[in-house]
Amino acid sequence: MSDIYFTSDLHLCHKNILEFEERPFKKVEEMNSELIKVWNKTVKKKDKIFHLGDFCFGSYEKWVEIIKQLNGEKHFIKGNHDSLETLKKLKKNGHIEEYYPVGYYMKTHKQVMHLTHYPMELGNRARLWSLSGHIHSAPNKMKNQINVGVDSPLNFGREFGQPIHLDELLNYMDHVLPEIEQVFLKERGFD
């Protein structure tokens, strides 16, 4: 059986990201190599992985060169730095399983997840989650927003850049669920 993973904001081939974020790399080539390595160490060939935007800077050919090195059935959500034309071409030529211009909806284990590049404000609702990237190392505004980006302060104690397994997310959701329910009840005057 295959597993499901999530990640965002790899910013491969983006030299300036090393200045914008505190990534543990000296050069962009080192970052590219290490992020590919940790992806493949985690994601197996038949696993499904959702990348929630801002994958790679560069031409279509650069994307193909990198994607061919990565394990898994790859699903891409367009980020603000991603080209829709590139994503369409990658899908058409069989390099990725699917792309989503805005987002993807997933329901599993009684949890409803909206996968987008930008965090969504869904209100304090139990079992309703916004999985996203885009904000890098900044904290989310709401407890039911989960930043799955490589720079996220919510890193689950993993190696830098390691994609997040669905089970890790579900455990985190279970952990914060009582707090979300409490806030919801308080907002409704049931405190």
C-alpha positions in Angstrom: 0.0 0.0 0.0 1.2 3.5 -0.8 1.6 6.4 1.6 0.6 10.0 1.2 3.0 12.9 1.8 2.8 16.7 1.7 5.4 19.5 1.2 5.6 23.0 -0.2 7.9 25.8 -1.2 11.1 23.9 -2.1 12.1 26.9 -4.2 14.7 24.7 -6.0 17.2 26.7 -8.1 16.2 29.9 -6.3 19.4 31.4 -5.0 17.8 34.3 -3.1 15.8 31.9 -0.9 19.0 31.2 1.0 19.0 34.9 2.0 15.2 35.2 2.6 15.0 32.1 4.9 17.5 30.5 7.3 18.0 27.3 5.2 21.0 25.2 6.3 22.8 25.5 2.9 25.6 27.6 1.6 24.9 27.3 -2.1 21.8 26.7 -4.2 23.3 23.5 -5.7 23.8 22.1 -2.2 20.2 23.0 -1.4 18.8 21.3 -4.6 20.9 18.2 -4.0 19.9 17.8 -0.3 16.2 18.5 -0.9 16.1 15.9 -3.6 18.0 13.4 -1.4 15.7 13.9 1.6 12.6 13.7 -0.6 13.7 10.3 -2.0 14.8 9.0 1.4 11.2 9.6 2.6 8.9 9.1 -0.5 8.9 5.7 -2.2 8.2 5.2 -5.9 4.5 4.3 -5.4 3.7 6.9 -2.7 1.6 9.9 -3.5 3.0 13.3 -2.7 1.3 16.7 -2.9 3.5 19.7 -3.4 1.6 22.9 -2.5 3.3 25.4 -4.7 6.6 27.2 -5.5 8.5 24.1 -6.6 11.3 25.3 -8.8 12.7 28.4 -10.5 13.8 27.9 -14.1 12.7 26.6 -17.4 10.4 23.7 -18.2 13.5 21.7 -19.0 14.9 22.4 -15.5 11.6 21.2 -13.9 11.7 18.0 -15.9 15.4 17.4 -15.0 14.5 17.7 -11.3 11.2 15.9 -11.4 12.8 12.8 -13.1 15.0 12.5 -10.0 12.1 12.4 -7.5 10.2 9.4 -6.2 6.5 9.2 -6.0 3.3 10.0 -7.8 3.5 13.8 -7.9 0.6 16.1 -7.5 1.3 19.9 -7.8 -0.8 22.8 -6.6 0.2 26.0 -8.4 2.1 28.5 -6.3 2.6 32.2 -7.0 6.1 31.4 -8.5 4.9 28.5 -10.6 3.9 28.7 -14.3 0.5 27.2 -15.1 1.8 26.5 -18.6 4.7 24.6 -17.2 2.4 22.5 -15.0 0.0 21.8 -17.9 3.0 20.7 -20.1 4.4 18.5 -17.3 1.0 16.7 -17.0 0.6 16.4 -20.7 4.0 14.8 -21.1 3.5 12.4 -18.2 6.1 13.9 -15.8 3.5 14.5 -13.1 0.3 12.7 -12.1 -1.8 15.9 -11.8 -1.8 19.6 -11.2 -4.4 21.9 -9.6 -4.4 25.6 -10.5 -6.0 26.6 -7.2 -6.3 23.7 -4.8 -7.4 20.2 -3.9 -10.0 18.9 -1.5 -9.3 15.8 0.5 -11.4 14.0 3.2 -9.8 11.2 5.2 -10.1 9.9 8.8 -13.0 12.2 9.5 -10.8 15.2 8.6 -11.5 17.6 5.8 -8.4 19.2 4.2 -8.2 22.0 1.7 -4.8 21.9 0.0 -3.8 25.3 -1.4 -0.7 27.4 -1.8 -2.0 30.3 0.3 -3.4 29.7 3.8 -7.2 29.8 3.9 -9.2 31.2 6.8 -11.9 28.7 7.3 -13.0 29.8 10.8 -12.4 27.8 13.9 -14.0 24.6 12.8 -13.2 21.2 14.2 -11.9 18.8 11.6 -11.7 21.4 8.9 -8.1 22.2 7.8 -6.2 24.5 5.5 -2.9 22.9 4.4 -0.7 25.3 2.6 2.7 26.8 2.2 3.6 30.3 0.9 4.3 31.9 4.3 7.6 30.1 4.8 8.8 30.5 8.4 6.0 32.8 9.5 3.5 31.3 11.8 -0.1 30.6 10.8 -2.9 32.9 12.1 -5.3 30.1 13.0 -4.9 26.7 14.7 -6.6 24.9 11.8 -4.1 26.2 9.3 -1.1 23.9 8.8 2.0 25.1 7.0 3.6 22.1 5.3 6.4 24.1 3.7 10.0 23.2 4.2 10.6 26.4 6.1 7.6 25.9 8.4 8.2 26.4 12.1 5.9 23.3 12.5 8.5 20.8 11.3 7.5 17.8 13.4 11.1 17.2 14.3 12.0 16.0 10.9 15.1 16.5 8.7 15.1 19.8 6.9 12.9 19.5 3.8 11.5 16.1 4.7 7.9 15.7 3.3 5.2 15.3 6.0 3.5 11.9 6.2 -0.3 11.9 6.4 -0.1 10.1 9.8 2.0 12.9 11.2 -0.6 15.4 10.1 -3.4 13.4 11.6 -1.6 13.1 14.9 -1.0 16.9 14.9 -4.7 17.5 14.1 -5.8 15.2 17.0 -3.4 17.2 19.3 -4.8 20.7 18.4 -8.5 19.6 18.0 -9.5 20.2 21.6 -8.2 23.8 21.5 -10.0 24.4 18.2 -13.3 23.0 19.7 -12.8 25.2 22.8 -12.4 28.4 20.7 -15.4 27.4 18.6 -17.6 27.0 21.6 -16.3 30.3 23.2 -17.1 32.2 19.9 -20.6 30.8 20.1 -21.1 31.8 23.7 -20.9 28.3 25.2 -17.8 28.9 27.4 
